[in-house]
């Protein structure tokens, strides 16, 4: 697996997880407030991770590999 394939696979995995959590939240699937907060925190963490990942790729001149 080359770097471009890795970048795409990693971003896809993170986006899929964020979409999965968002679906659960939007359908009222959190069993209690603690689960809701945990899922919201995970979405925030994934979002921040994607932002930092893109920033690092841009610094490393891999920004052309960051297409979603």
C-alpha positions in Angstrom: 0.0 0.0 0.0 1.5 3.3 -1.0 1.1 6.6 0.9 -1.8 7.8 -1.3 -3.8 4.6 -0.8 -3.1 4.8 3.0 -4.3 8.4 3.1 -7.5 7.5 1.3 -8.1 4.4 3.4 -7.4 6.2 6.7 -9.7 9.1 5.8 -12.4 6.8 4.6 -12.3 4.7 7.9 -12.5 7.9 10.0 -15.4 9.3 7.9 -17.3 6.0 8.0 -17.0 5.9 11.8 -18.2 9.5 12.1 -21.1 8.8 9.8 -22.0 5.7 11.8 -22.1 7.6 15.1 -24.0 10.5 13.5 -26.7 8.1 12.3 -27.0 6.6 15.7 -27.3 10.1 17.3 -29.7 11.4 14.7 -32.1 8.5 15.3 -32.0 8.8 19.1 -29.9 5.7 19.5 -27.9 6.8 22.5 -29.1 4.8 25.5 -28.5 7.5 28.0 -26.8 11.0 28.4 -23.4 9.4 29.1 -23.5 7.5 25.8 -24.7 10.6 24.0 -21.8 12.6 25.4 -19.4 9.9 24.6 -20.5 9.7 21.0 -20.5 13.5 20.6 -16.9 13.5 22.0 -15.9 10.8 19.6 -17.2 12.7 16.6 -15.4 15.8 17.8 -12.2 13.8 18.2 -12.5 12.3 14.7 -13.2 15.7 13.3 -10.1 17.2 15.0 -8.0 14.2 13.9 -9.0 14.7 10.3 -8.2 18.4 10.5 -4.8 17.7 11.9 -4.2 14.9 9.4 -5.0 17.2 6.5 -2.8 20.0 7.9 0.2 17.6 8.2 -0.4 16.3 4.7 -0.4 19.8 3.4 2.8 20.6 5.2 4.3 17.4 3.7 3.1 18.4 0.2 0.7 15.5 0.0 -2.3 17.8 -0.2 -3.1 16.5 -3.6 -3.5 13.1 -2.1 -6.1 14.3 0.4 -9.2 14.1 -1.9 -12.1 12.6 -0.2 
